[in-house]
């Protein structure tokens, strides 16, 4: 019987960000913040 080449499983990496990091990375339009107020909560 032939051996199968199965890739090794790697668990997904979970990354967390603070509100300030999200604002800096994405900008206000993508985070729901306008003039310092969170419109999504």
PLY file of the C-alpha trace (Angstrom):
ply
format ascii 1.0
element vertex 41
property float x
property float y
property float z
element edge 40
property int vertex1
property int vertex2
end_header
0.00 0.00 0.00
1.24 3.49 -0.89
1.88 6.08 1.82
-0.14 9.28 1.52
1.62 12.62 1.89
-0.73 14.44 4.25
0.32 17.96 5.29
0.89 18.55 8.99
-2.02 20.35 10.64
-1.26 23.83 11.94
-3.82 25.50 14.18
-4.96 28.96 13.08
-3.23 31.89 14.77
-5.47 34.18 16.82
-4.43 37.82 16.99
-6.03 40.42 19.23
-5.88 44.18 18.91
-6.65 47.13 21.16
-9.06 49.84 20.01
-6.12 52.17 19.39
-4.31 49.57 17.24
-7.44 49.00 15.14
-7.97 52.71 14.61
-4.34 53.15 13.59
-4.36 50.17 11.24
-7.81 50.41 9.64
-8.90 53.98 10.16
-12.16 55.35 11.50
-14.26 54.42 8.45
-13.69 50.69 9.03
-13.95 50.62 12.81
-17.14 52.62 13.43
-15.40 55.44 15.29
-16.25 59.02 14.35
-14.83 61.95 16.31
-13.90 59.61 19.18
-17.34 58.03 19.55
-18.01 54.37 18.82
-21.04 54.17 16.53
-21.25 50.37 16.75
-21.97 50.04 20.48
0 1
1 2
2 3
3 4
4 5
5 6
6 7
7 8
8 9
9 10
10 11
11 12
12 13
13 14
14 15
15 16
16 17
17 18
18 19
19 20
20 21
21 22
22 23
23 24
24 25
25 26
26 27
27 28
28 29
29 30
30 31
31 32
32 33
33 34
34 35
35 36
36 37
37 38
38 39
39 40
